[in-house]
Amino acid sequence: MPALAKNPADYSRRSYTHLFAKRLELTLNTLSSLEDGQTHYEVLNFGGHLNNSVNVAAYYDVPNIAQKYNVDLVVIMWDSGGAGLEPYFDAPLNKDGVPGRFADTEFLLQSGLEKFKTGMPREFFDLCKKKNILDVSASGQFSINNYPKLLSDFDLRKGLIEMVGNPIYLLGQKLAGMKRDGEKPCELAVCYFPWPAMETFPLRPLETFPYKKDRAFWKELCEDKKINFVDMTDVWQTCRLTYFPCSDMVGNDHFSADGHLLLGTLLAYEFIRDGIIPFKTPVSP
């Protein structure tokens, strides 16, 4: 029986080799060996408690890591749990229009009108107010009250693409600028994946699965920013019951070891099929 299958919530026995990054690495190298391939793959995982949304954390932290380890491809893993607006409420913008890496306590206490006086964020939240999806608390804090409408309304979605996509686009530009003699620059991809057990989430009820609006949003964002995009929803839904249980199915619905195994295997399949990673099958003699 695969590790943790009897008790998928038992994280105390999980090692790094159980996580999907190393499962992906093992799968790619196994397939390459079986095809007498000459490419060896190494997959690094930058995760944990990022103290920010992954698009903003990646913008600040990933370029140095990519340069240090001579990385060829960076993949942003984005689940169906949110759109990535939170950093705009937590810290002021830098010169590139990206929120600060960590929360600013003074900024947190300011009202929405104080935080967003000009520029893209102000235009976006003014539009949200006009479309009746912006709530303002007694202390003046902003919050979005209708996520599905945010994704379905054309004007709102365009604004959201700029807000969420700007840090990702700028990350891609940084990576592309890391040209190495005689080698391709580091590339960027975004991978969207659903919650492993398809559990109910307050903003995306289970009955809305397969989250077509979310998936369409990320596809449109990546097409607009010219970034490679992989949608794992269909292949996950096809295979997940075979590996069930693949998550703890409570709380934040974290992957079990079997879930990481499945995700790593499916990622290898998608990356090879879409040509996102180099994988050449030798021609038979």
C-alpha positions as CSV (number, residue, x, y, z in Angstrom):
1,M,0.0,0.0,0.0
2,P,1.4,3.4,-0.9
3,A,2.8,5.6,1.8
4,L,0.2,7.5,3.9
5,A,-2.7,5.8,2.1
6,K,-4.1,4.4,5.4
7,N,-3.9,7.8,7.0
8,P,-3.5,10.6,4.5
9,A,-3.5,13.3,7.1
10,D,-0.4,11.9,8.9
11,Y,2.2,14.4,7.8
12,S,4.7,13.5,10.5
13,R,6.1,10.6,8.2
14,R,6.4,12.7,5.1
15,S,9.8,13.3,3.6
16,Y,10.7,15.7,0.8
17,T,10.9,12.8,-1.6
18,H,7.1,12.4,-1.1
19,L,6.4,15.9,-2.4
20,F,5.4,16.5,-6.0
21,A,8.5,18.3,-7.0
22,K,10.7,15.3,-6.4
23,R,7.9,13.0,-7.7
24,L,8.0,15.0,-10.9
25,E,11.8,14.8,-11.0
26,L,11.7,11.0,-10.5
27,T,9.0,10.5,-13.2
28,L,10.9,12.6,-15.8
29,N,14.2,10.9,-15.2
30,T,12.5,7.5,-15.3
31,L,10.8,8.2,-18.6
32,S,14.0,9.7,-20.0
33,S,16.0,6.6,-19.0
34,L,13.4,4.2,-20.5
35,E,13.7,6.2,-23.8
36,D,17.6,6.1,-23.7
37,G,17.4,9.9,-23.3
38,Q,20.4,12.1,-22.7
39,T,18.7,14.7,-20.5
40,H,18.8,14.6,-16.7
41,Y,16.1,16.6,-14.8
42,E,16.4,18.2,-11.4
43,V,13.3,19.8,-9.9
44,L,13.5,22.3,-7.0
45,N,10.6,23.4,-4.8
46,F,10.3,27.0,-3.6
47,G,7.3,26.9,-1.3
48,G,6.3,26.8,2.4
49,H,4.9,29.9,4.2
50,L,5.5,32.6,1.6
51,N,3.9,35.4,3.7
52,N,2.4,36.6,0.5
53,S,0.5,35.5,-2.6
54,V,2.6,33.3,-4.8
55,N,2.7,35.7,-7.7
56,V,4.2,38.5,-5.6
57,A,6.6,36.2,-3.6
58,A,7.9,34.7,-6.9
59,Y,8.5,38.2,-8.3
60,Y,10.8,39.1,-5.4
61,D,12.5,35.8,-4.6
62,V,12.6,33.5,-7.6
63,P,15.0,35.4,-9.9
64,N,17.9,35.1,-7.5
65,I,17.2,31.4,-7.0
66,A,16.9,30.8,-10.7
67,Q,20.2,32.5,-11.3
68,K,22.0,30.7,-8.5
69,Y,21.0,27.3,-9.7
70,N,21.0,28.0,-13.4
71,V,17.3,27.1,-13.7
72,D,15.8,26.5,-17.2
73,L,12.1,26.7,-16.3
74,V,10.1,28.3,-13.5
75,V,6.6,27.0,-12.9
76,I,4.1,28.9,-10.8
77,M,1.6,26.5,-9.2
78,W,-1.8,28.1,-8.7
79,D,-4.7,26.3,-7.1
80,S,-8.4,27.2,-7.2
81,G,-8.3,28.9,-3.8
82,G,-8.1,32.6,-4.8
83,A,-7.1,35.2,-7.4
84,G,-4.1,36.8,-5.7
85,L,-5.4,40.3,-4.9
86,E,-4.5,40.0,-1.2
87,P,-1.0,41.6,-1.5
88,Y,-2.5,44.9,-2.7
89,F,-4.3,45.3,0.7
90,D,-1.1,44.5,2.7
91,A,1.7,46.7,1.4
92,P,2.3,49.8,-0.8
93,L,3.5,49.4,-4.4
94,N,7.1,49.5,-5.5
95,K,8.4,51.4,-8.6
96,D,7.1,48.5,-10.8
97,G,3.6,48.7,-9.4
98,V,4.0,45.5,-7.4
99,P,3.0,45.3,-3.7
100,G,5.8,45.0,-1.2
101,R,7.2,41.6,-0.3
102,F,5.9,41.6,3.2
103,A,2.9,43.2,5.0
104,D,3.4,46.8,6.1
105,T,1.6,47.3,9.5
106,E,1.0,51.0,9.0
107,F,-0.4,50.4,5.5
108,L,-2.7,47.6,6.8
109,L,-4.4,50.1,9.1
110,Q,-5.2,52.6,6.3
111,S,-8.6,52.8,4.6
112,G,-9.0,51.7,1.1
113,L,-9.2,55.3,-0.2
114,E,-5.9,56.0,1.5
115,K,-4.2,52.9,0.2
116,F,-5.4,53.3,-3.4
117,K,-5.2,57.0,-4.3
118,T,-4.1,56.7,-7.9
119,G,-3.0,54.3,-10.6
120,M,-4.2,50.9,-11.7
121,P,-5.4,49.7,-8.2
122,R,-7.6,52.8,-7.8
123,E,-9.1,52.4,-11.2
124,F,-9.7,48.7,-10.6
125,F,-11.5,49.2,-7.2
126,D,-13.5,52.2,-8.5
127,L,-14.8,49.8,-11.3
128,C,-15.5,47.2,-8.6
129,K,-17.6,49.8,-6.7
130,K,-19.4,50.8,-9.9
131,K,-20.2,47.1,-10.6
132,N,-21.5,46.6,-6.9
133,I,-19.0,44.0,-6.0
134,L,-16.9,46.1,-3.5
135,D,-17.7,46.2,0.2
136,V,-16.4,48.9,2.4
137,S,-16.2,48.2,6.1
138,A,-16.8,50.7,9.0
139,S,-13.1,51.4,9.1
140,G,-13.0,51.9,5.3
141,Q,-11.3,48.6,4.4
142,F,-12.1,47.2,0.9
143,S,-13.2,43.6,0.1
144,I,-14.6,41.8,-2.9
145,N,-18.1,40.3,-2.3
146,N,-18.7,38.5,-5.6
147,Y,-15.8,36.5,-7.0
148,P,-17.8,34.8,-9.8
149,K,-18.9,38.2,-11.2
150,L,-15.3,39.4,-11.0
151,L,-14.4,36.7,-13.4
152,S,-17.4,36.8,-15.6
153,D,-17.6,40.6,-16.2
154,F,-15.4,41.6,-19.2
155,D,-14.2,44.9,-17.8
156,L,-13.6,43.5,-14.3
157,R,-11.7,40.5,-15.6
158,K,-9.4,42.8,-17.7
159,G,-8.6,44.8,-14.6
160,L,-8.0,41.7,-12.6
161,I,-5.6,40.3,-15.3
162,E,-3.5,43.5,-14.9
163,M,-3.6,43.4,-11.1
164,V,-2.7,39.7,-10.7
165,G,-0.7,39.4,-13.9
166,N,1.6,42.3,-13.5
167,P,4.0,40.6,-11.0
168,I,4.0,37.4,-13.1
169,Y,4.7,39.3,-16.3
170,L,7.6,41.2,-14.7
171,L,8.9,38.0,-13.3
172,G,8.9,36.5,-16.8
173,Q,10.9,39.5,-18.0
174,K,13.5,39.1,-15.3
175,L,13.9,35.5,-16.1
176,A,14.1,36.1,-19.9
177,G,16.9,38.6,-19.2
178,M,19.1,35.9,-17.6
179,K,20.7,35.0,-20.9
180,R,23.6,32.5,-20.7
181,D,26.2,32.0,-23.4
182,G,24.9,29.7,-26.0
183,E,21.8,28.7,-23.9
184,K,18.2,29.7,-23.9
185,P,17.0,32.1,-21.2
186,C,15.0,30.8,-18.3
187,E,11.3,30.4,-19.2
188,L,8.2,30.8,-17.1
189,A,5.0,28.7,-17.0
190,V,1.8,28.9,-14.9
191,C,0.1,25.7,-13.8
192,Y,-3.5,25.8,-12.6
193,F,-4.7,22.9,-10.6
194,P,-8.0,22.2,-8.6
195,W,-8.2,21.3,-4.9
196,P,-7.4,17.6,-4.7
197,A,-10.7,16.4,-3.3
198,M,-12.8,19.0,-5.1
199,E,-14.0,20.1,-1.6
200,T,-16.4,23.0,-1.2
201,F,-14.8,26.4,-0.9
202,P,-16.8,29.5,0.2
203,L,-16.1,31.5,-3.0
204,R,-16.3,28.6,-5.4
205,P,-18.9,26.1,-4.3
206,L,-18.5,22.5,-5.3
207,E,-21.4,22.7,-7.7
208,T,-19.4,25.2,-9.8
209,F,-16.7,22.6,-10.6
210,P,-14.9,22.3,-13.0
211,Y,-14.4,26.0,-12.2
212,K,-14.6,27.1,-15.9
213,K,-14.4,30.8,-15.1
214,D,-11.3,30.4,-13.0
215,R,-9.6,28.3,-15.6
216,A,-10.6,30.6,-18.4
217,F,-9.3,33.6,-16.4
218,W,-5.8,32.0,-16.0
219,K,-5.7,30.9,-19.6
220,E,-6.6,34.4,-20.7
221,L,-4.1,36.0,-18.4
222,C,-1.3,33.8,-19.7
223,E,-2.2,34.4,-23.3
224,D,-2.3,38.1,-22.6
225,K,1.1,38.1,-20.9
226,K,2.6,35.5,-23.4
227,I,3.3,32.9,-20.6
228,N,3.1,29.1,-21.0
229,F,-0.1,27.8,-19.4
230,V,-1.0,24.3,-18.1
231,D,-4.5,23.4,-16.8
232,M,-4.4,20.2,-14.7
233,T,-8.2,20.1,-14.0
234,D,-9.2,17.5,-16.7
235,V,-6.4,15.1,-16.2
236,W,-6.7,15.4,-12.4
237,Q,-10.4,14.6,-12.5
238,T,-9.8,11.7,-14.8
239,C,-7.2,10.0,-12.5
240,R,-7.9,11.2,-8.9
241,L,-10.3,8.4,-8.0
242,T,-7.7,5.8,-8.9
243,Y,-5.4,7.3,-6.3
244,F,-8.1,8.1,-3.8
245,P,-7.6,9.3,-1.1
246,C,-5.2,11.8,-2.4
247,S,-5.6,14.5,0.2
248,D,-6.7,15.0,3.9
249,M,-10.1,16.2,2.7
250,V,-10.4,18.6,5.6
251,G,-9.2,22.1,6.4
252,N,-7.2,23.3,3.4
253,D,-7.4,19.9,1.7
254,H,-3.7,19.3,1.5
255,F,-2.3,16.6,-0.7
256,S,-1.3,13.2,0.8
257,A,1.8,11.4,-0.4
258,D,-0.4,9.6,-3.0
259,G,-1.7,13.0,-4.1
260,H,1.8,14.3,-4.6
261,L,2.7,11.2,-6.6
262,L,-0.3,11.7,-8.9
263,L,0.4,15.4,-9.3
264,G,4.0,14.8,-10.2
265,T,3.1,12.1,-12.7
266,L,0.5,14.2,-14.4
267,L,2.7,17.3,-14.5
268,A,5.4,15.2,-16.3
269,Y,2.8,14.0,-18.8
270,E,1.5,17.6,-19.4
271,F,4.9,19.2,-19.7
272,I,6.2,16.6,-22.2
273,R,3.0,16.7,-24.2
274,D,2.9,20.5,-24.5
275,G,6.6,20.8,-25.2
276,I,7.2,22.9,-22.1
277,I,10.3,20.9,-21.2
278,P,12.8,19.3,-23.6
279,F,12.1,15.6,-24.0
280,K,13.3,13.9,-27.1
281,T,12.6,10.3,-27.9
282,P,15.5,8.8,-29.9
283,V,14.8,7.7,-33.4
284,S,14.9,3.9,-33.7
285,P,17.9,2.6,-35.7
